[in-house]
Amino acid sequence: MANYLVTGAAGFIGAGLVEVLLSQGHAVTGVDNLNNAYDVRMKEFRLRRLQVLPGFTFRKLDISRREQVATLAQPAPFDAVINLAARAGVRASVEDPWVFYEANVMGTLNLLELCRQTCTPKFLTASTAGVYGDKAPRPTPEEADTNHPLQPYAASKKASEVLAHAYHRLHGIDVTVVRYFNVYGPAPRPEMVIFRFAKWITEDQPVELFGDGEQSRGFTYLDDIVRGTIAALKPMGYEIINLGGHQPLNLNELIRILEKRIGKKAQVKHLPPNPADIRASLANVDKARRLLGWQPEVGLEEGIGRLVDWYNTEREWARETVKP
């Protein structure tokens, strides 16, 4: 069995990944700084579920702090460093771009240095579909232009990808970059659109919809993302691989699915379009099929149903995590 370092272990995708790795018998050192980018109760909920599982060790530290990352060095290297720690969010990155660069770029640099210094052979890092900007062909292949991101979040992820390539070229570290497309599922980040819409419809609150609602996404269920990420841990040299949903859905259609699942009518409040938002996003996953034998499996209605069920179970506190 392998020994992994997973950053962002209390995060939405990180916690799901750690849980599966532990169920497979691997040892995991999980790192998270439990910051207040969103309601920390969501992170604490995920972390509690992990801390009762055998093989899990938790370290509270900030990957953007070089001296803190250095304390993770150990006599035997990790089999892989899986970097899922990040500041995420399109609009938040416009408001405070500095914290995004500290976490996403300096954090990546510190972890790559850890790999170099400890001879850790594999580095996997998560990136975002946002690097493709708003002019990419759809479905979008990995070869599409990534030099025109629309906001600092995507720009910071592009910078981390390039940095990882430099370390692969200079130091022989095996690197996989997985570009995630619109991940959703239980216990998500509270600002995620499906979660916010589900909360607002359930609680009879106005659904804030930027623009006309025709902007579309290829939403991807958490379990599919975790499965693809684990598959991408195999040695591949340096590869960038899309992991994304296969069913494009616009926000008006999303609201209709949620109305049907929840059994309530949405009170839609239209707001002006946000210039940081991408109009449409959909992954070409041919490369993931070819290299990883991966494709998304969980359908939208099934996945949305699981999220709504989770919200109803944890509703007493989860409803308070979405900011008004």
C-alpha contacts under 8 A as a table, 3 or more apart, distances in Angstrom:
res1	aa1	res2	aa2	distance
1	M	25	G	6.37
1	M	26	H	5.18
1	M	27	A	7.49
2	A	26	H	5.16
2	A	27	A	6.36
2	A	79	D	6.08
3	N	26	H	6.02
3	N	27	A	4.75
3	N	28	V	5.88
3	N	29	T	7.86
3	N	78	F	5.47
3	N	79	D	5.48
3	N	80	A	7.31
4	Y	26	H	7.49
4	Y	27	A	6.26
4	Y	28	V	4.86
4	Y	29	T	6.27
4	Y	78	F	5.53
4	Y	79	D	5.81
4	Y	80	A	5.32
4	Y	81	V	6.10
4	Y	82	I	7.30
5	L	28	V	5.83
5	L	29	T	4.88
5	L	30	G	6.05
5	L	31	V	7.55
5	L	78	F	6.53
5	L	80	A	6.48
5	L	81	V	4.83
5	L	82	I	6.04
6	V	9	A	5.86
6	V	14	G	7.12
6	V	18	V	7.29
6	V	28	V	6.87
6	V	29	T	6.25
6	V	30	G	4.96
6	V	31	V	6.20
6	V	81	V	6.15
6	V	82	I	4.79
6	V	83	N	6.02
6	V	84	L	6.90
7	T	14	G	7.18
7	T	30	G	5.89
7	T	31	V	4.60
7	T	32	D	6.03
7	T	63	I	7.92
7	T	81	V	7.91
7	T	82	I	6.38
7	T	83	N	5.04
7	T	84	L	5.31
7	T	85	A	4.96
8	G	11	G	5.15
8	G	14	G	5.41
8	G	15	A	7.67
8	G	30	G	7.32
8	G	31	V	5.87
8	G	32	D	4.89
8	G	33	N	7.90
8	G	83	N	7.12
8	G	84	L	5.01
8	G	85	A	3.76
8	G	86	A	7.04
9	A	13	I	7.99
9	A	14	G	4.47
9	A	15	A	4.99
9	A	18	V	6.75
9	A	30	G	5.03
9	A	31	V	5.57
9	A	32	D	5.75
9	A	47	L	7.57
9	A	84	L	7.46
9	A	85	A	7.48
10	A	14	G	6.15
10	A	15	A	5.18
10	A	30	G	7.94
10	A	31	V	7.79
10	A	32	D	6.13
10	A	34	L	7.26
10	A	43	K	5.13
10	A	44	E	7.13
10	A	46	R	5.80
10	A	47	L	5.22
11	G	14	G	4.99
11	G	15	A	5.61
11	G	32	D	7.90
11	G	43	K	6.09
11	G	46	R	7.47
11	G	84	L	7.91
11	G	85	A	7.45
11	G	189	R	7.92
12	F	15	A	5.79
12	F	16	G	6.70
12	F	43	K	7.84
12	F	46	R	7.80
12	F	187	A	6.61
12	F	188	P	5.29
12	F	189	R	6.37
13	I	16	G	5.22
13	I	17	L	6.16
13	I	84	L	7.39
13	I	222	L	6.76
13	I	225	I	7.85
13	I	226	V	7.12
14	G	17	L	5.11
14	G	18	V	6.12
14	G	84	L	5.91
14	G	85	A	7.73
15	A	18	V	5.15
15	A	19	E	6.16
15	A	46	R	6.22
15	A	47	L	7.13
15	A	50	L	7.36
16	G	19	E	5.27
16	G	20	V	6.53
16	G	222	L	7.40
16	G	223	D	7.51
16	G	226	V	6.69
17	L	20	V	5.35
17	L	21	L	6.25
17	L	226	V	5.29
17	L	229	T	7.98
17	L	230	I	7.76
18	V	21	L	5.09
18	V	22	L	6.09
18	V	28	V	6.97
18	V	30	G	7.74
18	V	50	L	7.63
19	E	22	L	5.28
19	E	23	S	6.24
19	E	50	L	6.51
20	V	23	S	5.00
20	V	24	Q	6.36
20	V	226	V	7.86
21	L	24	Q	5.16
21	L	25	G	6.73
21	L	26	H	5.65
21	L	27	A	7.71
21	L	28	V	7.52
22	L	25	G	5.15
22	L	26	H	5.16
22	L	27	A	6.42
22	L	28	V	6.96
22	L	53	L	7.32
22	L	54	P	7.22
22	L	55	G	6.41
22	L	56	F	7.24
23	S	26	H	7.45
25	G	55	G	7.56
26	H	55	G	6.83
27	A	55	G	4.67
27	A	56	F	6.16
28	V	55	G	6.19
28	V	56	F	5.07
28	V	57	T	6.33
29	T	56	F	5.98
29	T	57	T	4.71
29	T	58	F	5.80
29	T	59	R	7.22
30	G	56	F	7.10
30	G	57	T	6.03
30	G	58	F	4.77
30	G	59	R	6.12
31	V	58	F	5.99
31	V	59	R	4.93
31	V	60	K	5.75
31	V	61	L	6.36
32	D	59	R	6.80
32	D	60	K	5.24
32	D	61	L	5.80
32	D	62	D	6.68
32	D	85	A	7.17
33	N	60	K	5.15
33	N	61	L	4.78
33	N	62	D	5.06
33	N	63	I	8.00
34	L	40	V	6.65
34	L	43	K	6.76
34	L	60	K	7.36
35	N	38	Y	7.70
35	N	40	V	6.99
36	N	39	D	6.11
36	N	40	V	5.79
37	A	40	V	7.93
37	A	87	R	7.60
38	Y	189	R	7.19
38	Y	190	P	6.95
38	Y	321	T	7.62
39	D	42	M	6.09
39	D	43	K	7.67
39	D	190	P	7.65
39	D	321	T	5.49
40	V	43	K	5.17
40	V	44	E	6.21
41	R	44	E	4.95
41	R	45	F	6.00
41	R	321	T	7.77
42	M	45	F	5.14
42	M	46	R	6.49
42	M	187	A	6.62
42	M	188	P	7.75
42	M	189	R	7.56
42	M	318	A	7.67
42	M	321	T	7.63
43	K	46	R	5.24
43	K	47	L	6.09
44	E	47	L	4.98
44	E	48	R	6.05
45	F	48	R	5.45
45	F	49	R	6.77
46	R	49	R	5.42
46	R	50	L	6.76
46	R	187	A	7.41
47	L	50	L	5.15
47	L	51	Q	6.20
48	R	51	Q	5.25
48	R	52	V	6.95
49	R	52	V	6.17
49	R	53	L	7.46
50	L	53	L	5.46
50	L	56	F	7.07
51	Q	54	P	7.96
51	Q	56	F	6.53
51	Q	57	T	7.63
51	Q	58	F	7.68
53	L	56	F	6.28
61	L	68	Q	6.33
61	L	69	V	7.58
62	D	65	R	5.64
62	D	68	Q	6.66
62	D	69	V	7.41
63	I	66	R	6.93
63	I	68	Q	6.95
63	I	69	V	5.75
63	I	85	A	7.82
63	I	103	A	6.80
63	I	106	M	7.81
63	I	107	G	4.72
63	I	108	T	7.73
63	I	110	N	6.82
63	I	111	L	7.31
64	S	69	V	7.94
64	S	102	E	5.68
64	S	103	A	5.16
64	S	104	N	7.91
64	S	106	M	5.29
64	S	107	G	4.10
64	S	108	T	7.84
64	S	110	N	6.91
65	R	68	Q	5.42
65	R	69	V	6.47
65	R	107	G	7.32
65	R	110	N	7.68
66	R	69	V	5.28
66	R	70	A	6.27
66	R	110	N	5.72
67	E	70	A	5.15
67	E	71	T	6.90
68	Q	71	T	5.51
68	Q	72	L	7.58
69	V	72	L	5.58
69	V	73	A	7.81
69	V	110	N	6.61
69	V	111	L	7.00
69	V	114	L	7.29
70	A	73	A	5.79
70	A	114	L	6.74
72	L	114	L	7.91
73	A	77	P	7.56
73	A	114	L	6.85
73	A	118	T	6.50
74	Q	77	P	6.33
74	Q	118	T	7.46
75	P	118	T	7.90
76	A	118	T	7.67
77	P	118	T	5.54
77	P	119	C	6.26
77	P	120	T	5.13
78	F	81	V	6.75
78	F	120	T	5.66
79	D	120	T	6.17
79	D	121	P	6.52
79	D	122	K	6.63
80	A	120	T	6.24
80	A	121	P	6.41
80	A	122	K	4.54
80	A	123	F	5.71
80	A	124	L	7.44
80	A	233	L	7.69
81	V	111	L	7.70
81	V	115	C	7.41
81	V	120	T	7.50
81	V	122	K	6.34
81	V	123	F	4.98
81	V	124	L	6.30
82	I	123	F	6.08
82	I	124	L	4.81
82	I	125	T	5.93
83	N	108	T	7.50
83	N	111	L	7.88
83	N	123	F	7.58
83	N	124	L	6.07
83	N	125	T	4.63
83	N	126	A	6.42
84	L	125	T	6.32
84	L	126	A	5.67
85	A	103	A	7.62
85	A	104	N	7.66
86	A	100	F	7.56
86	A	103	A	5.74
86	A	104	N	5.36
87	R	99	V	7.42
87	R	100	F	5.35
87	R	103	A	6.16
87	R	104	N	6.55
87	R	153	Y	7.68
88	A	92	A	7.84
88	A	93	S	7.58
88	A	100	F	7.56
88	A	153	Y	6.54
89	G	92	A	5.44
89	G	93	S	6.17
89	G	153	Y	6.63
90	V	93	S	5.57
90	V	94	V	6.99
90	V	151	Q	6.52
90	V	152	P	7.72
90	V	153	Y	6.00
90	V	154	A	7.76
90	V	276	A	6.54
90	V	277	D	7.13
91	R	94	V	5.31
91	R	95	E	6.75
91	R	276	A	6.67
92	A	95	E	5.16
92	A	96	D	6.30
92	A	97	P	7.84
93	S	96	D	5.20
93	S	97	P	4.77
93	S	100	F	6.34
93	S	151	Q	6.91
93	S	152	P	5.53
93	S	153	Y	5.34
94	V	97	P	5.79
94	V	151	Q	6.44
94	V	152	P	6.30
94	V	153	Y	7.88
94	V	276	A	7.99
96	D	99	V	6.15
96	D	100	F	7.20
97	P	100	F	5.21
97	P	101	Y	6.49
97	P	152	P	5.80
97	P	153	Y	7.35
98	W	101	Y	5.29
98	W	102	E	6.27
99	V	102	E	5.05
99	V	103	A	6.23
100	F	103	A	5.39
100	F	104	N	5.76
100	F	105	V	7.79
100	F	152	P	7.37
100	F	153	Y	6.32
100	F	156	S	6.82
101	Y	104	N	5.21
101	Y	105	V	5.13
101	Y	106	M	6.66
101	Y	153	Y	7.99
101	Y	156	S	5.70
102	E	105	V	5.85
102	E	106	M	5.02
102	E	107	G	6.45
103	A	106	M	5.90
103	A	107	G	4.87
103	A	108	T	7.59
104	N	107	G	5.43
104	N	108	T	6.01
104	N	156	S	6.01
104	N	157	K	6.44
104	N	160	S	6.66
105	V	108	T	5.15
105	V	109	L	6.23
105	V	156	S	6.13
105	V	157	K	7.31
105	V	159	A	6.53
105	V	160	S	5.23
106	M	109	L	4.99
106	M	110	N	6.16
107	G	110	N	5.22
107	G	111	L	6.34
108	T	111	L	5.19
108	T	112	L	6.13
108	T	160	S	6.17
108	T	163	L	7.87
108	T	164	A	7.76
109	L	112	L	5.13
109	L	113	E	6.18
109	L	160	S	7.71
109	L	163	L	7.13
109	L	164	A	7.91
110	N	113	E	5.11
110	N	114	L	6.27
111	L	114	L	4.87
111	L	115	C	6.30
112	L	115	C	5.02
112	L	116	R	6.23
112	L	123	F	7.45
112	L	164	A	7.12
112	L	167	Y	6.99
113	E	116	R	4.96
113	E	117	Q	6.01
114	L	117	Q	5.21
114	L	118	T	6.01
114	L	120	T	7.79
115	C	118	T	5.36
115	C	119	C	5.60
115	C	120	T	4.59
115	C	121	P	7.09
115	C	122	K	7.77
115	C	123	F	7.39
115	C	173	I	7.60
116	R	119	C	5.23
116	R	120	T	6.62
116	R	171	H	6.85
116	R	173	I	7.44
117	Q	120	T	7.89
120	T	123	F	7.77
120	T	173	I	7.60
121	P	173	I	5.54
121	P	174	D	6.03
122	K	173	I	6.02
122	K	174	D	4.82
122	K	175	V	6.04
122	K	233	L	7.41
122	K	235	P	7.33
123	F	173	I	6.88
123	F	174	D	6.13
123	F	175	V	4.91
123	F	176	T	6.57
124	L	175	V	5.68
124	L	176	T	4.81
124	L	177	V	5.89
124	L	178	V	7.53
124	L	232	A	7.81
124	L	233	L	6.85
125	T	161	E	8.00
125	T	175	V	7.85
125	T	176	T	6.53
125	T	177	V	5.11
125	T	178	V	6.45
126	A	177	V	5.84
126	A	178	V	5.04
126	A	179	R	6.03
126	A	180	Y	7.04
127	S	157	K	5.58
127	S	158	K	7.50
127	S	161	E	7.40
127	S	177	V	6.48
127	S	178	V	5.77
127	S	179	R	4.46
127	S	180	Y	6.23
128	T	131	V	6.10
128	T	154	A	6.77
128	T	157	K	6.85
128	T	178	V	7.76
128	T	179	R	4.57
128	T	180	Y	4.92
128	T	181	F	6.45
129	A	132	Y	5.96
129	A	133	G	7.98
129	A	179	R	5.68
129	A	180	Y	5.83
129	A	181	F	5.28
129	A	182	N	7.88
129	A	242	N	7.88
129	A	281	S	7.38
129	A	283	A	7.91
130	G	133	G	5.62
130	G	149	P	6.55
130	G	150	L	7.63
130	G	154	A	5.13
130	G	278	I	7.66
131	V	146	T	5.15
131	V	147	N	7.45
131	V	148	H	7.33
131	V	149	P	5.19
131	V	154	A	5.00
131	V	155	A	6.67
131	V	157	K	7.12
131	V	158	K	6.09
132	Y	135	K	7.40
132	Y	136	A	5.96
132	Y	144	A	6.81
132	Y	145	D	6.08
132	Y	146	T	4.63
132	Y	147	N	7.54
132	Y	148	H	7.02
132	Y	149	P	6.32
133	G	136	A	6.64
133	G	146	T	6.80
133	G	148	H	5.65
133	G	149	P	4.54
133	G	150	L	5.70
133	G	278	I	6.80
134	D	149	P	7.83
134	D	150	L	7.52
134	D	278	I	5.45
134	D	279	R	6.53
134	D	280	A	7.19
136	A	140	T	6.24
136	A	144	A	6.28
136	A	145	D	6.86
137	P	140	T	5.26
137	P	141	P	7.84
137	P	144	A	7.42
138	R	141	P	7.96
138	R	281	S	7.07
138	R	282	L	5.82
138	R	283	A	7.10
138	R	284	N	7.44
139	P	281	S	7.63
139	P	282	L	4.94
139	P	283	A	4.95
139	P	284	N	4.68
140	T	144	A	6.60
140	T	281	S	7.75
140	T	282	L	6.13
140	T	283	A	4.96
140	T	284	N	4.90
141	P	144	A	5.71
141	P	242	N	7.54
141	P	283	A	6.73
141	P	284	N	4.92
141	P	285	V	7.27
142	E	240	I	6.74
142	E	241	I	6.59
142	E	242	N	6.55
142	E	284	N	7.70
145	D	148	H	7.40
146	T	149	P	6.65
146	T	158	K	7.40
149	P	152	P	7.70
149	P	154	A	5.70
149	P	155	A	5.67
150	L	154	A	7.03
150	L	155	A	7.69
150	L	276	A	5.76
150	L	277	D	7.63
150	L	278	I	7.73
151	Q	154	A	5.80
151	Q	155	A	6.37
151	Q	276	A	5.90
152	P	155	A	4.83
152	P	156	S	5.93
153	Y	156	S	5.27
153	Y	157	K	6.48
154	A	157	K	5.10
154	A	158	K	6.26
155	A	158	K	5.09
155	A	159	A	6.27
156	S	159	A	5.05
156	S	160	S	6.33
157	K	160	S	5.06
157	K	161	E	6.32
158	K	161	E	5.15
158	K	162	V	6.45
159	A	162	V	5.26
159	A	163	L	6.20
160	S	163	L	5.00
160	S	164	A	6.18
161	E	164	A	5.20
161	E	165	H	6.40
161	E	177	V	6.83
162	V	165	H	5.08
162	V	166	A	6.43
163	L	166	A	5.15
163	L	167	Y	6.55
164	A	167	Y	5.20
164	A	168	H	6.23
164	A	175	V	6.92
165	H	168	H	5.00
165	H	169	R	6.15
165	H	175	V	7.38
165	H	238	Y	7.00
166	A	169	R	5.11
166	A	170	L	6.02
167	Y	170	L	5.11
167	Y	171	H	5.43
167	Y	172	G	7.01
167	Y	173	I	6.45
168	H	171	H	5.54
168	H	172	G	4.77
168	H	173	I	4.56
168	H	174	D	6.14
168	H	175	V	6.41
168	H	237	G	7.73
168	H	238	Y	6.88
169	R	172	G	5.85
169	R	173	I	7.69
173	I	237	G	7.70
174	D	235	P	6.29
174	D	236	M	6.55
174	D	237	G	4.80
174	D	238	Y	6.02
175	V	236	M	7.23
175	V	237	G	6.05
175	V	238	Y	4.75
175	V	239	E	6.58
176	T	232	A	6.71
176	T	233	L	7.35
176	T	236	M	7.18
176	T	237	G	7.63
176	T	238	Y	5.70
176	T	239	E	4.96
176	T	240	I	5.92
176	T	241	I	7.49
177	V	238	Y	7.92
177	V	239	E	6.21
177	V	240	I	4.61
177	V	241	I	6.23
178	V	229	T	7.10
178	V	232	A	7.86
178	V	240	I	5.88
178	V	241	I	4.93
178	V	242	N	5.82
178	V	243	L	6.57
179	R	240	I	7.22
179	R	241	I	6.07
179	R	242	N	4.76
179	R	243	L	5.95
180	Y	183	V	6.93
180	Y	225	I	7.54
180	Y	242	N	6.33
180	Y	243	L	5.18
180	Y	244	G	6.03
181	F	218	G	6.62
181	F	219	F	6.52
181	F	220	T	6.42
181	F	242	N	7.65
181	F	243	L	6.37
181	F	244	G	4.68
181	F	245	G	6.92
181	F	281	S	7.61
181	F	282	L	7.32
181	F	283	A	6.89
182	N	217	R	6.91
182	N	218	G	6.59
182	N	219	F	4.85
182	N	220	T	5.85
182	N	244	G	7.33
182	N	245	G	7.95
183	V	219	F	5.87
183	V	220	T	4.68
183	V	221	Y	5.69
183	V	222	L	5.98
183	V	225	I	7.44
183	V	244	G	7.93
184	Y	188	P	6.58
184	Y	192	M	7.54
184	Y	194	I	7.16
184	Y	219	F	6.87
184	Y	220	T	6.16
184	Y	221	Y	5.20
184	Y	222	L	5.76
184	Y	307	L	7.97
185	G	188	P	6.08
185	G	221	Y	5.78
185	G	222	L	5.41
185	G	303	G	6.66
185	G	304	I	7.24
185	G	306	R	7.11
185	G	307	L	5.23
186	P	306	R	6.88
186	P	307	L	4.74
186	P	308	V	7.97
186	P	310	W	5.75
186	P	311	Y	7.39
187	A	307	L	7.90
187	A	310	W	7.48
187	A	311	Y	7.96
188	P	192	M	6.99
188	P	195	F	7.19
189	R	192	M	5.76
190	P	195	F	6.43
190	P	196	R	6.65
190	P	321	T	6.06
190	P	322	V	5.34
191	E	195	F	7.25
191	E	196	R	6.29
191	E	322	V	6.64
192	M	195	F	5.56
192	M	196	R	6.18
193	V	196	R	5.15
193	V	197	F	6.02
194	I	197	F	5.22
194	I	198	A	6.04
194	I	254	L	7.69
194	I	304	I	7.86
195	F	198	A	5.10
195	F	199	K	6.12
195	F	307	L	7.55
196	R	199	K	5.15
196	R	200	W	6.12
196	R	322	V	6.68
197	F	200	W	5.17
197	F	201	I	6.07
197	F	207	V	6.05
197	F	255	I	7.21
197	F	258	L	7.78
198	A	201	I	5.35
198	A	202	T	6.02
198	A	258	L	6.44
198	A	262	I	7.84
198	A	308	V	6.66
199	K	202	T	5.20
199	K	203	E	6.01
199	K	311	Y	7.72
199	K	319	R	6.41
199	K	322	V	7.92
200	W	203	E	5.20
200	W	204	D	5.94
200	W	205	Q	4.69
200	W	206	P	6.20
200	W	207	V	5.76
200	W	266	A	7.90
201	I	204	D	5.15
201	I	205	Q	6.09
201	I	206	P	7.42
201	I	207	V	6.89
201	I	258	L	7.81
201	I	259	E	7.24
201	I	262	I	7.60
201	I	264	K	6.61
201	I	265	K	6.97
201	I	266	A	5.30
201	I	267	Q	7.37
202	T	205	Q	7.72
202	T	262	I	6.61
202	T	264	K	7.06
204	D	266	A	7.46
204	D	267	Q	7.43
205	Q	267	Q	6.83
206	P	266	A	7.19
206	P	267	Q	4.85
206	P	268	V	5.65
206	P	269	K	5.91
207	V	266	A	6.59
207	V	267	Q	5.76
207	V	268	V	4.67
207	V	269	K	5.66
208	E	268	V	6.26
208	E	269	K	4.96
208	E	270	H	6.10
208	E	271	L	6.74
209	L	212	D	7.48
209	L	213	G	6.52
209	L	268	V	6.69
209	L	269	K	5.97
209	L	270	H	4.91
209	L	271	L	5.84
210	F	213	G	6.91
210	F	270	H	5.89
210	F	271	L	4.60
210	F	272	P	5.48
210	F	273	P	4.86
210	F	274	N	6.60
211	G	214	E	7.87
211	G	270	H	6.45
211	G	271	L	5.92
211	G	272	P	5.25
211	G	273	P	4.20
211	G	274	N	7.55
212	D	215	Q	7.53
212	D	270	H	7.29
212	D	273	P	7.85
213	G	250	N	6.58
213	G	251	L	4.91
213	G	252	N	5.08
214	E	250	N	5.22
214	E	251	L	6.06
214	E	252	N	6.37
215	Q	250	N	5.31
215	Q	251	L	6.28
215	Q	278	I	7.73
215	Q	279	R	4.86
215	Q	280	A	5.49
216	S	248	P	6.28
216	S	249	L	5.19
216	S	250	N	3.81
216	S	251	L	6.33
216	S	279	R	6.61
216	S	280	A	4.69
216	S	281	S	6.37
217	R	248	P	5.39
217	R	249	L	5.45
217	R	250	N	6.24
217	R	280	A	5.75
217	R	281	S	4.87
217	R	282	L	5.96
218	G	244	G	6.44
218	G	245	G	4.67
218	G	246	H	6.06
218	G	247	Q	5.60
218	G	248	P	4.42
218	G	249	L	6.31
218	G	281	S	6.15
218	G	282	L	4.74
218	G	283	A	6.84
219	F	244	G	6.89
219	F	245	G	5.02
219	F	246	H	7.74
219	F	247	Q	7.15
219	F	248	P	7.07
219	F	249	L	7.42
219	F	300	L	7.62
220	T	224	D	6.93
220	T	225	I	6.95
220	T	243	L	8.00
220	T	244	G	5.42
220	T	245	G	4.31
220	T	246	H	7.82
220	T	296	P	7.22
221	Y	224	D	5.56
221	Y	225	I	6.58
221	Y	245	G	7.53
221	Y	296	P	7.89
221	Y	298	V	6.33
221	Y	300	L	7.87
221	Y	303	G	6.15
222	L	225	I	5.12
222	L	226	V	6.23
223	D	226	V	5.15
223	D	227	R	6.18
223	D	298	V	7.93
224	D	227	R	5.16
224	D	228	G	6.22
224	D	295	Q	7.73
224	D	296	P	5.54
224	D	297	E	6.60
224	D	298	V	6.98
225	I	228	G	5.18
225	I	229	T	6.09
225	I	243	L	6.50
225	I	244	G	7.65
225	I	296	P	7.96
226	V	229	T	5.10
226	V	230	I	6.26
227	R	230	I	5.37
227	R	231	A	6.32
227	R	294	W	7.98
228	G	231	A	5.06
228	G	232	A	6.25
228	G	243	L	6.82
228	G	288	A	7.93
228	G	292	L	7.33
228	G	294	W	6.10
228	G	295	Q	7.87
229	T	232	A	5.07
229	T	233	L	6.85
230	I	233	L	5.46
231	A	234	K	6.56
231	A	292	L	5.86
231	A	294	W	7.84
232	A	292	L	6.54
236	M	239	E	6.48
241	I	285	V	7.79
241	I	287	K	6.54
241	I	288	A	6.10
242	N	283	A	6.44
242	N	284	N	6.97
242	N	285	V	5.79
242	N	287	K	7.44
242	N	288	A	6.62
243	L	283	A	7.09
243	L	285	V	6.43
243	L	288	A	6.99
243	L	295	Q	8.00
244	G	282	L	7.11
244	G	283	A	5.19
244	G	284	N	7.62
244	G	285	V	6.84
244	G	296	P	7.08
245	G	248	P	7.43
245	G	282	L	7.17
245	G	283	A	6.72
245	G	296	P	5.92
246	H	282	L	7.47
246	H	283	A	7.26
246	H	296	P	6.66
247	Q	299	G	7.85
247	Q	300	L	7.41
248	P	282	L	6.55
249	L	253	E	6.34
249	L	254	L	6.61
250	N	253	E	5.41
250	N	254	L	6.30
251	L	254	L	4.79
251	L	255	I	6.21
252	N	255	I	5.20
252	N	256	R	6.50
253	E	256	R	5.06
253	E	257	I	6.34
254	L	257	I	5.18
254	L	258	L	6.25
255	I	258	L	5.11
255	I	259	E	6.05
255	I	266	A	7.16
256	R	259	E	5.05
256	R	260	K	6.28
257	I	260	K	5.23
257	I	261	R	6.21
257	I	301	E	7.19
258	L	261	R	5.03
258	L	262	I	5.82
258	L	263	G	7.97
258	L	304	I	7.54
259	E	262	I	5.30
259	E	263	G	5.50
259	E	264	K	5.19
259	E	265	K	5.50
259	E	266	A	6.47
260	K	263	G	5.19
260	K	264	K	7.11
261	R	305	G	6.66
261	R	308	V	7.76
262	I	308	V	7.43
273	P	277	D	7.79
274	N	277	D	5.57
278	I	281	S	7.15
284	N	287	K	7.77
285	V	288	A	5.18
285	V	289	R	6.35
285	V	295	Q	7.08
286	D	289	R	5.11
286	D	290	R	6.19
287	K	290	R	5.03
287	K	291	L	5.96
287	K	292	L	7.86
288	A	291	L	5.34
288	A	292	L	5.17
288	A	293	G	6.46
288	A	294	W	5.52
288	A	295	Q	6.99
289	R	292	L	5.58
289	R	293	G	4.44
289	R	294	W	4.69
289	R	295	Q	5.97
290	R	293	G	5.79
290	R	294	W	7.78
291	L	294	W	7.98
298	V	302	E	6.63
298	V	303	G	6.20
299	G	302	E	5.42
299	G	303	G	6.07
300	L	303	G	5.13
300	L	304	I	5.87
301	E	304	I	5.19
301	E	305	G	5.96
302	E	305	G	5.11
302	E	306	R	6.38
303	G	306	R	5.16
303	G	307	L	6.43
304	I	307	L	5.09
304	I	308	V	6.20
305	G	308	V	5.13
305	G	309	D	6.10
306	R	309	D	5.09
306	R	310	W	6.18
307	L	310	W	5.12
307	L	311	Y	6.22
308	V	311	Y	5.06
308	V	312	N	6.25
309	D	312	N	5.17
309	D	313	T	6.29
310	W	313	T	5.11
310	W	314	E	6.21
311	Y	314	E	5.19
311	Y	315	R	5.19
311	Y	318	A	6.74
311	Y	319	R	7.91
312	N	315	R	4.86
314	E	317	W	6.24
314	E	318	A	5.67
315	R	318	A	4.94
315	R	319	R	5.52
316	E	319	R	6.41
316	E	320	E	7.81
317	W	320	E	5.56
317	W	321	T	7.27
318	A	321	T	5.44
318	A	322	V	7.74
319	R	322	V	6.24
320	E	323	K	7.36
